[in-house]
Amino acid sequence: MKKLNAILFVLGAGFLAYLLWRVGITELWREVGSLGWGLVPFILCEGASEFIHVAGWRHCLSGVHRSLPMTLLFRIRMAGYAINYLTPTAAMGGELTKAALLASNHRGAEAVTGVLIGKICFAFAHLLFVVIGSIVCLWRIDLPRALWLAMSISGGLIATGMVAFLLIQKYGKLGVLVRWLASRNVGGSIIHQAARGISEVDETLKVFYQQRPGDFLKAVCWHQLGYSVGIFQTWLFFNLLHQNGSWALAAGLWFLGMWFDLLTFAVPMNVGTLEGTRIVALRAIGYSSLMGMTYGVALRLAQLVWSALGLAIYGCLVRQDSRQLANSKPCP
């Protein structure tokens, strides 16, 4: 997996370098500079979206984790956001980070299930968002049939994977293989210990899906709202460049961009794909490659700013946990 991530990153970086060469760094710098101080609210939109996603994630948490302050949950989410974005871990390192930070605030099994359920809710909301967008306005955008076909097939495969992962969670089957190995005394005490831990996670997952189906739906709805902030962000981008883009145009571009993001999630940092897909999207609605590259770079800047903040938050949370652990140790 690490080798695949490295290969994807190198390919994406090479593609990004090619795009910069084709568009022209001087022209791109001038266009991004024309956004001026408007970049500040543009970047803040990313943070507002993430805070709304925290409200959705809270519905996925169990036990005492649900009563944690929103500000703490936001900091934990942003720490995971930074690790996912800045490290080539296929969006898994950030989830492990969030689980570890949650576990420091009480039971480990509930921390793991909160992250797992949150991940599937977030993904389902993303898929539902682009499906709604396709029905409402994407059919008006002129894209090659081959591209639409490829997007539809890829989206179908991703949806199938999501449903499979949801069913595995719902019926508590994450630990099937580990329990099978433990029942045959394979792997010794390590496997037996792992089986006990993952069985506790499976039981907590089953309880959630049996007793709290409404919270799953509420989480998806909150995530939908969080994604919708991007429509305003895109509308703002057009108006900062004095393009007088309509809300319908902004929505169509954002929906299409979200489609591309869904299909390229495995590329670390979306390097190259973020900029390249926005060029495709802007050209599909009649704008230049330079405009598309500027839009992609603006989105990249917003993500980098919040990733840097998330990394600083992560450092603070780790130091805080270390301090609490040191204070809790009995005196010799």
N, C-alpha and C positions, 0 to 999 in steps of 0.2 A: 504493500500500500504506500509506503514512504517513497519507493522508487517511482510509482505511478504519479504520485503528487509532484515529485521533483520533475518528472518528464513534462507533465502538464504545465507546471510553472515556467519551465524553460521555453516551451512552445509558445505559451501566452506572452512571455516577455519578448520573445522574438517577433511575434505578431504585433505587439504594441510598438516596438521600435520601427517596424515597417510602416505602421499607420502614421506615426509621428513624421517619418520621412516623407510619406506621400502628402500629408496635409500641410506640413511645414511648421517647424517649431516657432518661427518668428510670428507667423500669422496666428497661430494658436495662442501664443502669449498675449498678443494684442487683443484677441477676442475675449480671452478669459479676463484680462485686465479691464475690459469695458464693463464687466459685471460690477466692478467697484465694491462699495460697501454693501451692495445688495447680496453679496456672498454671505454676509453675517446671518440674515434671516433664512437664507437658503440652507445654510449649515444647521441652524437651530431647528429647522423642520425635521432633520434626521433625529435629533434628540427628542423632539416631541413625539415622533412616531415610536421611538423605543420606549418612552414612558407609557404610552398607551398599550404597547405590547406587554409591559409589566403587569398591567391590570388584567390582561388575558391570562398571563402565566399564573397569577395568583389563584385563579379558579382551578388550576391543575394541582395545586399543592394540598397536602394533607396534614392533619394534626396541628401542632404548634406553628408550623411554617406558614400557615394561612394568616396567622396573627402578627407576623413580622411586619414592621413598618414598610410602607411603600418605598421610602427613601433607601432603606437597606436592600430591598429586593431590586431596586433600580441599579444600585451599585454592584450587586452580585451579577445582574444581567449584563451590565456594561463590561465587567471584568471578563465574562465569558465571550462577549462580543469581540473584545480586543484579542483574546487568545485565538478565537476562530479566524479572525481577519488577518492577524499578523503572523500566524504560524501555519505551516503546511500540514495540517492535521485533518483535512477533509471534513471540517466543521464538527469534529468530535472532541478536540482538545478543550474547546470552550464549554462543552456540555459537561465534561469531567471536572472542569474548574468550578462550574456552578454547583455541581453535586457536592464537591468537596467543601465549598464555602457554606452551602446549606447544612451539610452534615455537622459542621462546627457549631451550628445553632440547633442541635438536637439530633434525633434518630437518623441513622444512616440510610435505612431502607426507605423511609419516607422522603428523604432527600433525593435518592436515586429515582424513585417513582415520579416525583414531582418534575424532574428534568425529562424523563422519558415521555410522560404524558404531555408535558409542555412542548416537546420537540414535535410530536405527531400532530398536535393541535395547530402549531405554527405552520407546519408543512401543509396540512389540509386547508388551512385558511388561504395560503398562497395559491394552491391549486384552484380552490373555489373562486378566488379573486380573478384569476386569469380566465377561468371558464365564463364567469359573469361578464367580464370585459369582452370576450369573444362574441358573446350573444348580443351585447348592447351596442358595441361600436367597432370592434376590430374587423368585422366583415366589410366595413367601408374602406379599409386600407388596402391598397393595391400591392400585394406581395406575390412573387412567383408561386405557381401552384406546387412546384416541387418543395419549396420552403414550407408552405402550409402543410403539405403532406408529412414532411419530416417532423415538423413541430407537433402535429397531431399524434403521430405514431410514438414519438419520444414521450409526449405528455401522457399517453395511454400507459406506457410501460412504467413511468414514474408513479402514476395513480395506482397501478396494480401493486407496486411495491409498498406504497403507503397503506393500502387496504390490508395487505398481508401483515405488515408490521402492527397495525391496529388490532387485528384479530389475535396475533400472538400475545399482545399485551392483555387484551380483554379476557382471554381464556387462561392466562397465567402460564404460558408455554416458553418463556424465555430460557428457563433452566432445564428444559427437557434433556438435552444432551449431557449436561453436567450431572444431573440426577441419574441418568442411565449409567454413566461411567462410575458414579459412586456406588450404585447398587451392585456393581460387578467388581468392586474393590480395585478399580483402576486408578492409579495416581496417588493412592495413599491418603494421608491426612489432609493434604492440600486440597484435593478434589472434594473430600467430605466437608471440609470447612467452606469451600466455595459453594457447594450444593446447599448448605444450610443458609448461607447468605442470600443466594439468588432465589431460593424458595420463599424466603421472607419477602423479597421484592415482588415475586409473582403473586403472593397472597394479598399484598397491599394493592397491587394493580387490579386484581379481580374485585376487591371490595370497592375500589373507586368506580369502576365501570358498572357494577351492579347497583350501587347506592347513589351515585352522583352523575347520572347521564346528562342532567341539565347543566352541570358545571362544564362539561366538555363542550356543549353547544355555546354556552356563554363565552368560553375562552375563544372559540373560533370567531364569534361575532366581534369580540374586542380586537382580535388580530386583524380582522377585516377593516375595522375602523383605523387601526394603526397603519395599515398599508395605504389607506385612502389619503393619508396626509401627503403622499407622493404626488397626487394630482394637483394639489395646491402648490407644491414645490416646483412642479413642471410648469404650471401656469406662471409662477413667479419668474422662472428662468426666461420664458418667452418675453415677458414684459420688461425685464431688466435689459434685454437686448433690443427693446422697442420693436418687437415683432407683432405685438397685439394679438397674441394667440388666444383663441377662445377656450372656454372650459372644456368643450367637447374635444378640441384638438389636444389639449393637455391630457385629458383622460385617455384618449386613444393611444397617445405616445407612452404614457405611463403603463397602461395595460400591456402593450406590446413589449416594453422593456422588462416588465415582470415575467412575461412568457419566456423571454430569452434567459433571464436570471434563473428561472426554474430549471431550464434545460442545461445550464452550464454551472450548476452548483458545485460540481466536483473540482473545478479549476481553482487553485488557491488564490485568494484575494480577487477572484474574477479578473486576474491580470490579462489584459488584452481583450478579453471577451466583453467586459463592461463597455469599453470605448468602441470596439468593433460593432457590437450589436446596436449601440445607440446611433452609430453612423448609418447602419442599415435602416433603423426605425425612422430617423429623420429624413433620409432620402426617399423612403416609401411615402412620406407625406409631403414631398416637394421641396425639402430644404437641402442645403449643401452638406458635403462631408465635413467641412470645417465647423459648421453649426453642430453636427452630430458629435464630433470630437470634443467640442467645447462643453456640450451637455454632459458627456461621459466624464470629462476631467472635473467638472464641477461636482458631480456625484462622488467621484473618487476623493476629492478634497474633503467633502463632508464626512465620508466614511473614515478617512485618515484622522481627522480632528477628533472624532468620537472614539476611535480606536486608541489614540494617544491618551485621551482622558480615561478610557477604560483601563488601560495598562497602569496608569498612575493610581487609579482606584484599587486595582488588584494588589499593587504593592502595599497600599495602606491597609487593606483588609488582611493580608498575610501577616504584616507586622502586628496588627491588632490581635489576631488570633494567637500569635507567638507570645505576645505579652500576657494575654489571658491564661495561656497554658503555663507560663512560667509562674504566674501569681497563684495558680491553683495547686502547684506542687507543694507537698508538706515539707516543713522545715526539718532538716536532719537533726 
